[in-house]
Amino acid sequence: MGLPKKLRARKLRNARMQQVVSLLYLYSVLVPDGGSRTRALAALRKFYETADENMGALPATHPVRSSVTFMERLTRGFNLLD
């Protein structure tokens, strides 16, 4: 997925992030294409867009900003977003 091993190790030390990653992976494997998946991924895409718009005031190294960016990269890596 193009995520460095150190970044993955650092982010996955957090139990909440492990849960998010597990959920994204299982969603990519278990949920079939269709209306439900399309609606959920549209909502997720909107979340990332809104987060990007509202995190402009945070420094680039802020934990919230880097966590959302990490989740978005994983989501794209699991081919859930374009």
C-alpha positions as CSV (number, residue, x, y, z in Angstrom):
1,M,0.0,0.0,0.0
2,G,3.0,2.3,0.0
3,L,3.0,2.8,3.7
4,P,6.4,2.6,5.3
5,K,6.9,-0.1,7.9
6,K,7.8,2.4,10.7
7,L,4.7,4.4,10.1
8,R,2.5,1.3,10.2
9,A,4.2,0.1,13.4
10,R,3.8,3.5,15.0
11,K,0.2,4.0,14.1
12,L,-0.8,0.4,14.9
13,R,0.5,0.6,18.5
14,N,-2.8,2.4,19.2
15,A,-5.7,0.0,19.9
16,R,-8.3,2.3,18.4
17,M,-6.3,2.6,15.2
18,Q,-6.0,-1.2,15.1
19,Q,-9.8,-1.4,15.3
20,V,-10.2,1.1,12.5
21,V,-7.7,-0.8,10.3
22,S,-9.4,-4.1,11.0
23,L,-12.8,-2.7,10.2
24,L,-11.6,-1.2,6.9
25,Y,-9.9,-4.5,5.9
26,L,-13.0,-6.6,6.8
27,Y,-15.3,-4.1,5.0
28,S,-13.1,-4.4,1.8
29,V,-13.3,-8.2,1.9
30,L,-16.8,-8.9,3.2
31,V,-19.2,-6.3,1.9
32,P,-20.2,-6.9,-1.7
33,D,-20.6,-4.2,-4.4
34,G,-24.0,-2.7,-4.3
35,G,-26.1,0.2,-3.0
36,S,-25.1,-0.3,0.7
37,R,-21.4,-0.3,-0.1
38,T,-21.8,2.7,-2.4
39,R,-23.6,4.8,0.2
40,A,-21.1,3.9,3.0
41,L,-18.1,4.7,0.8
42,A,-19.7,8.0,-0.2
43,A,-20.1,8.9,3.5
44,L,-16.5,7.9,4.2
45,R,-15.4,10.0,1.2
46,K,-17.4,13.0,2.6
47,F,-15.8,12.4,6.1
48,Y,-12.3,12.7,4.5
49,E,-13.2,15.8,2.6
50,T,-14.7,17.5,5.6
51,A,-11.7,16.5,7.8
52,D,-9.4,17.9,5.2
53,E,-11.3,21.2,5.0
54,N,-11.4,21.6,8.8
55,M,-7.9,20.5,9.7
56,G,-6.2,23.3,7.9
57,A,-5.5,25.1,11.2
58,L,-3.7,22.1,12.7
59,P,0.0,21.7,12.2
60,A,1.1,19.0,9.8
61,T,2.5,16.9,12.6
62,H,-0.7,17.0,14.8
63,P,-1.7,13.5,15.8
64,V,-5.3,13.9,14.6
65,R,-4.2,15.1,11.2
66,S,-1.7,12.3,10.8
67,S,-4.2,9.7,11.9
68,V,-6.9,10.8,9.5
69,T,-4.3,10.9,6.7
70,F,-3.2,7.4,7.6
71,M,-6.7,6.1,7.6
72,E,-7.4,7.7,4.2
73,R,-4.2,6.1,2.7
74,L,-5.3,2.7,4.1
75,T,-8.8,3.2,2.7
76,R,-7.3,3.9,-0.8
77,G,-4.9,1.0,-0.3
78,F,-7.8,-1.4,0.3
79,N,-9.4,0.0,-3.0
80,L,-12.4,1.4,-1.2
81,L,-11.9,4.9,-2.6
82,D,-10.6,6.2,-5.9
